[in-house]
Amino acid sequence: MDKNISFIKERILQYAEYKGIGKEKFIENLGMTYGNFKGKQKLTSVNSDFLDSILSKYPQINIEWLLSGVGEIEKKSESIPVREEGGSFISELNGLVYEIQNEAKLFDDNQEPEVLGNSSGNKYFVYNDGTIRIEVFKIPFVAHASYVECYNDITVCKDEFSTITFKVDHIGRGNYVGFESFGESMWNGGGYDTPSGADILGREVGKHLWANGFHNTKYGFVVITKDGIWHKDITELKENGKITLSSRNPNSKPFDYPLNDVLQIFHVIKRSF
């Protein structure tokens, strides 16, 4: 499921364009000012009431597409839900809606999480219901030069980069960093592929482990080098000290890169898009 609120907002505006309605007028008709809608607000900005308003006025919209980007923009006519007297469309939708509602609860001011930290400077927020979120730096791939200058200095990184949180199932000891991908080299439409613009959570692979080679993984690796930040599969460690970096998009060809010029390698454990 795509839990990134910015993508959901983009699809709402796409639907307004699809219906031939001005974006500002469309949002105002749903009970929210366009300025607030476009602002950097938490997930509760597009909550169940707002979704219910969309479905009430436009019951033909495909809620699965709206929340996850999967499927057609509108449902087939026979699958449109019917509102019962005093009822809510939200209660009639599938688990995608309930999942996004549960995600919104994490930002409920009434829930005060316990805040923990690890030796790498990562913060963990542990909620009363057992939910755990990790807070990490968010490094855009295009900010390679800035990151290379400060990657080993947490204090400088705090001043240079924003943070992002991911839902996790345990508190880890390692060094975790978030990235914003750029380019389609790891996108081929498969279930474990990653499109451009996705948020990525990576766990650093210690340099002492590099000599053992790299196994196939679900989501690949983020490789920080002197020349750039790349999201790739590491398919071979060669005797000449180079690694082969491969893409999942057949239009992007594999290439070799000197391991000595690699600064960090992160095993991708989660991504959101």
N, C-alpha and C positions, 0 to 999 in steps of 0.2 A: 504494500500500500504506500502511496505517495503522501507522506505526512508533512511535507514542506509547504507551509502556508503560502509562500510566494507563487508556487506552481498552481495551487488551487485558485488563487486570485487571478492568475493569468487566464485560466480556463473559464472563469466567470466572465471575464471581459471578452474572451473569444466567443462565448455563447451570445453575448450582447451583440457582437458584430454579426454572428450567424443569423440572429433574428432581425437584423437591420435596425437596431435601436441604438441611439447614442449612448456611449458608455456612462456618462454622468447621469443621464436621465434614467438609464437602466438601474444603476445603483440606488438612486434616490427613490425609485419606485419600490425598491425592496426595503426601504426604511433606514438607509444609512447614507450619510453624506459621502460624496466622492473623495473628499479630502481625507476623511478618517479611513476610508477603505484603502486608499493608496499608502497610508502612513505605515511606518514600521511598528506594527502592533503584534501582540502575542497571538497564539493560536485561537484564543477565545474571540478574536475579532470576527472570525467566520464560524460562529457557534451553531448549535442546533436550531435556535430561533431563526437565524439568518438563512440557514439551509431550508428550513420549513417554509420560509417566505418565498424562496426561489421555487420550491416544488409546488407551492400553492398556486402561484401565478403561472408557472411553466411546468406542469406535471409531465410533459413529454420529455424533459431533459433526462439523460441517462446519468443517474447518481454515481454509478461506478466510474463512468468517464470523468465526471466532475471531481471526484476525490482521488482517483488513481491514474487517470489518463488512459484507461483501458476501455476498448470498445468504441461504439459509435457515439456521436454527440447527442443523439436523441434515441429514445426507445422506440420499438415497434408499438403501434397503437394498442395492440392487445395486452401489452405488458404494463400499461400505465396504471399505477395504484389508484384506488378509489378511497377518498376520505369519508370516514363515517362521521355522523353527527358528533361534534365535540371531540373528534379524534385528531391525530397528528400524523402527517406523512412520515415523520421521522420514525415513529414506532413501527411502521410497516416496511421499513427498508432493511437491507441485509446487514451483515456484520461489519461492513466497511464504515457505516455511520457510527455504530457503537464504538468501534475502535477509535475513530477520530474524537468522539466525545470523551472517551477515557483518556486520550492524550491531552485533551484540554484541561482535564482535572488536575494535571500536574502543575498547572499555572494558577490554580485556585489559591488565593491569598490565605484562605483558612487552613491550608496544608503547609505546615512549617517543617521542611525536611531537615534531617541531620546532615551536616556538611562534613565530609571527611576528605583527606588528601593523601596522596602517595608521595614517595620520594622524588618522583619526576615532576611534581608540581601540578598534576592533574587533580581536579576537584570532583568529588562524588556527592550527589544529592540523594539521600536515602529517605523515601517517603513512608508514611505509616502503613500503607497497603503493601509494602515490600518492593515497590517500584524503585529502580536505581537508574539514575542518569549521570553520565560523565560529561564534564565541561572541558573542552580542549580548545587550543588555538585553531582558527580557521585560516588556512593558507591557500589562497588562490594560486593555481598553477602559473598564472601570468605574473605573479609577484615573486618569481624565482630569485631575482637578484636581491631583493630585500630580505627574503628568508635566509639565503646563504650567508648574509652578513651577520645574522643574529641567532642562527639556529641553536647554538650552544650556550645562549645567554637568555634565560627565562625572563629576566627583568626587562631586557630590550624588546623581546617578543611581545610582552604585555602592552608596551607602548605602541608597537607597530601594527599589531593584528587584533581583530575582533575575536570573539569566542563563539562556539556553537556547542549545543548539547546533543547527545545521543542516548537513547534508551539502551541499557546493557543488562546482562543477567547476573553479573558479579563484579566485585571490586578487584581490579587487577593491579599487579605491582609494576608493570612495564610502563614505558613511555608512549603515550597515546597522543596523536595529533590528527586534526581534521583538515581536509583538503577540499577545494572546489575544483572539479575536473574541467578540462578544456580540450575540445577535440573529440572526434568520434572513433579514435583508433581502437577502443575497447568496446565498441557497440556493433553487434551483428544481429541484434534482435533476440538473443538467447536469454534464458532466465537468470543467468549469472553475469550478464554483460552490463556495462555501465555507459550511459550516454553523456555527452558534454553537458556541463552545468550541474552534475550530480554532486551532492555532499558525500564525502568519503571519510570513514574513520579508520585509521591505520595504527597498528601496534609495531613499534620499532623492532627490527631484527638486529640483535647485537652483532658487532663486527666479528666477534670470536666465532660466530656460527656460519659466516659466509663461506669459509673454506670447505664446509660440508656439502655445498651445493644447495639448490633450491627445488622444493617439491612443487608439483602442480597444485594450485589452489582454486577455490571457487571464484574469487574475485580478483586475483592477481596481486601485484605489488605496486606501491608507489616508490619510485626510485629518484632520489635527490642526487643530482650530479653537478659538476662544475658548469655544465652547459645548459641544464634545464631540469624541470620536474616532469617525469613521465609516469603514466599509469600503464604498466605492461605485465605480461607474463614473462618470467625468467625461465627460459626453456633449456638453457645449457650453460655450464661453467666450463670453459675451455682451458686446455693446458697452457695456453699462452697468456692466461690471466684475464681474459675477456669473458663477459657474459653475453648471451644472446637474448635480446629483448624482442619479444614477439607481440603482435597485436591480434585482436579477435576480428577486426574488420579486414576482410581479404584485400581491400585496396591499400592497406598499410603493410609494407614489407618488413620482415624482421631485420635487425641489424646488430652488430657486435659493438660492445662498449667496454673500455678498460675498467676493470673493477677498482683499480687504484685511483680512478677519478670519480668514484662514487662516494658521496659523503654520508648518506643515510639510505636505508631501505626499510620500508614499512609494509608489513603484511596487511592487506585490506581485509577487515573483518566485518564491516558494515558499509552500506551505501544507501542514500536516500535520494529519490528523484520522482 
